[in-house]
Amino acid sequence: MSAILDRLEEWRDYQPGEWVARCPAHDDSKPSLWINLKTSGMVGLACRAGCRFEDIVAGIGLLPRHLFNVDAEGLVAVAEARPEPVSPFLTAGLRVWLDSLPAGDDAAPALSYAQKRFGLPSAEQDRLGLRWWPGPQPCPEWVPTSFVRYPRLVVPMADFAGVARGAQGRDLSGRCPVRWISLANPAGFEWQRYGVFPGPDPAAPWVVAEGLSDPLAIVADGYSAVGVRGAALLNKDPVTLDALAAGLAGRDVRVCGDNDRSGRAFAQTILAALHQRGVPARRLTLPAGFKDYAVWRSTR
């Protein structure tokens, strides 16, 4: 596996069995290539910007056959079959862990960051259950080492019923190579790939966006939001698309991708999936020159 990773620029661990790196098939300003190693020895590649598989492989300087029967070299590999959604036991464990983390006045660094970066007042942060991870300390085994090393703003990722079924942490130190880190998937299970963030006004429109930064800024503007992680994999994830359609049915929905090629592909995928499942939705287009909603909001 190291022979493949060493051909990539700025590759970093993401979670066990998964890495991110700069994509060799386009001018990549930040790591947008997702790499994973399957238990069968097959290496998977997906670019958030929508680059073709053939171009990525050629950019690495390999042939497709080099991505099969790859030696794991002692690394953790990802199961071939689609994992099950996290069990009630894991969901309860996540809730206990989240509740153990500092919040409110005890989470001043995280509270200050969320206020400054996303415009979220402390009351809204409380309502969304935002927490602070101070840095290295004992934690559950599904909190990856890359998450543990640095202080983070911790954002629970709830379903439409309000139950946290995942979480991400945003680096507050400026030293972590990957700003947002997800929890590691426990063996045979998978944390939810999206988070639901109801806004203060139940009648306000809902906006579907990439990652978690934009949804937090969207809530600060008074709307409700859904943040989706792993946007490059959505076309192969009907389970998540079905859940989004079911949760958004009957609501006034907008879709807002980043202002780049991957963002346009994200918006197109979500819009098509919602329309196919009978959920009307419209695209929210950002003004030229702003890379995402959070940046646009910070200049208004």
N, C-alpha and C positions, 0 to 999 in steps of 0.2 A: 504493500500500500504506500509505503514511503516513496517508492519510485514514481508514483503518480503525483502525490502531494508536492514533492520537491520540484516538479515541473511548473507548479502554479505560483503566482505572486501573492504575497500577503495572506497565505492560508492560515486559518486559525481554527482551533477546536470550537465547535458550537455546542454539541452535547454528545454523549457517548455514541460512537458510530457515525457521527455527522460532522461535517466541516463546512466552512465558507471560505471563499477565495475570490480574487479578482478574476472576472471572466476573460479568457484570452480571445474571445470571438468578437468583442467590441471594446470601445474605449471606456473602460470601467473605472469610474472615479472612486467607487467604494465597493467592497466585496459583495457581489451579487450572484456568484455561482455557488449553488448548494451541492455538496458531495456527500454521498452516503455509501457505506459498505454493508452489503447484505450478507447474511449467514451462508449463502450459497457461494460466496466469493465474487459476486457481481458488484461492480461499482456503478452507482446511479449518479447522473449529472443533470442539473436543471438550472437554467439561468432566469433570474427574475425579470430580466429585460426581454425575454422571449427569444434568445438566440437559438438557432437550430442545433440539434444534437451533433450533427455531422461537422458543423463549423467549430463547435466547442472541442470536439475530439481532435480535429485537425490543428486547432490552435494550440493544443497541449503538445502536439507532435507525436500522437499515437494513432493506432488503428482501433476500430471497435473491438476487435478480438482481444486487445490488451486489457479490456475492462472485465474480462471473465476469468474465473479461477485465480483471483488475486489473493495472495497470501496476506492474512490479517495481521501477521507479525505480533500477535498477542493483544491486538486492539479489540475493543468491543464491536460487534457487528449488529446490524439492525435486522429484525426478523423479516422473512419474506412476506408472510401473510399479514393482511391488515390487522393491527392490534384491536382489541376490544376497547370501547370507551372505559374510562377509569371506573372502578368498582365503587360501591357505597363506602367500603372500608377506606379506600384511598381518598375519596372525597371528604370523608370525616377527618382523616389524617391531615389533609390540606387545610381544612378549616381550623383545626387545632393549631397547626403551625402558623397560619396567618394571624390568628388571635394572640399568639405569643409574641408577635413582633411589635415594636413601638409604634404608636399612632398618636395623632393629635399633638399636644405640646411636647410629648416625649420624642416626637419624630421631627424636630425642628429642621434639620437639613433637608429631609425629603419634602416637608411642607413648604419650605421656602423655595425649593427648586420647582415644584409643581405650580406654585403661585406665579413665579417669574416666567417659566417656560411656556405654560399652557393657559395662564390666566385663571386658574381654578382657585376660588376662595376656600378657606379652611373648612367651611360648612359643607361645601360640595365634595371636598376630599374625604371628609368623614363619611358622607353618604355613600360614596363609591368604595369605601373600605381601603383607601390607600395606606400603605405601611412603609416602614423604614427598615432596611437591612444594614446594620452598622458595620459589618465586616466579619472576618473569620470567627466562627464560633460553632459549637455542635449544631447539627441540623439533620433532617431526614435524609436518607440515602438518595432520594430522587431530586435533591438540590445539587446540581453539578458543581464541580470544583471551580469552573470558570465563573459561576455565579457567586460562590462563597468569598472569593478573594477580595472583592471590592465593595464599598458601601453602595447601596442601591435604593432607588424608589421602587417599591414592590406594588404591582398593580394586579389585583385579582381579576380573573377572566371568568365571569359568571355566564350561565345560560339564561334563557329568556324567563325562567322561573326564579332567577336571582340566586341560584346555587353556584358557588365557585367551583369550577371544574378544571382549573388551570391558573397559571400566573406567569407574569414576566417581570424581570427586574431591569431597571434602567441605571446604568453606571453613573455615579455622581462624582467620581474621582477624576475622570478624564484620562485615566491610565489603561482602562480595559480596551482591547482591540475591537471588541464587538459591543456596541452600546446597549442593545437589548438582548437579554439572555432568557430563554425559556427553561422550565423545569425539565429534567431528564425523564423520558418515558419509562415507567416501571416495566419489568419483563411481562410481555403479553398484553399490556395496556397502553393507552395513549391519552395524554391530556387533551382537552378540548382545543381546537384550533382557532376559536374565535372568542371574543369577549363582548358582552352586552352592557352598555353604559346608559341607562335611562337618564334623560335630562330632567331639569326641574319642572318642566311643563309637559304633562302627559299628552296634550293635544299638538305639541310641536312635531315637525317632520323628523323622520329618522334618516340618518346618513351612514352609509356603509363605507368604510375607509380601510386603508392598508395599515397594518401594525397597530400600535397603541398610542403613539404621540398624537396623531390627528384626532382620534376619537375623544381624547381628553380635552383638546382645544375646542372641539365641536360642542362638547357638553358645556364648556365655559361660555359659549355663545348662546346657550339656552336651548339647544337641540338635543335629541337623543342620538346615540351612535352605536354602531357595531364595528369592532376592530377585528380584522382577519389577519392571522400570521401565516407564513408559508404560502404567500399568494401565488408563487410559481407552480405550486402543486395542485391548485384548485380544480383544474380540469380533470384530474384523476381522483377527485375526492367528492363523489356524489353524496356521501354521508353528511359532510359539512354543508354542501349546497342545499340538500333537502332540509336540514335543520334551519338554515337561514330563511328559506322560503316559508317554512311553517311558522317561524317566529315573527316574520314581517308581514304575513298575510293580513290584509285589511288596513294596513298603515300607509301613510304618505311617505314614500321612500325615494331617497336620492342616493346616487353612488358617486363617490369622489376618489379617484385614484391620484397618485403623484403626477406631477407635471413632466413626465418623461415617458419613454417607450414602455417600460414595465408598468407604469401607472395606467397608461392607456389600455394595455393588454388586460390588466386587472379589472378595470371598469367594464371592458367589453365582456369579459368572462362572467362577472357578477350579473350584469344586465341581462345577458342572454340566458343565464341559468334561472334568474327570477322570472323572466318572461315565459320561458318554457314551462315553468311550474305555476303559471297563472297569477304572478304577483307583478302588477304594474310598477315600474320604477323609471326614474329619469336620471340623466347624468348631470352632475354638478361640476362644471368646468372652472378651474382656477384661472385667474388672470395670468397672462404671459409674464414670465420672469420670476414666478414664485414656485419653488419646487414642491411644496406640499401645503396642506391647510394650516398646519401649525405655524409655518414661516409666514404665510399670508396674514394670519391673525395677528402675529406679533408686530406687524408694520401698520396695522390699522389704528 
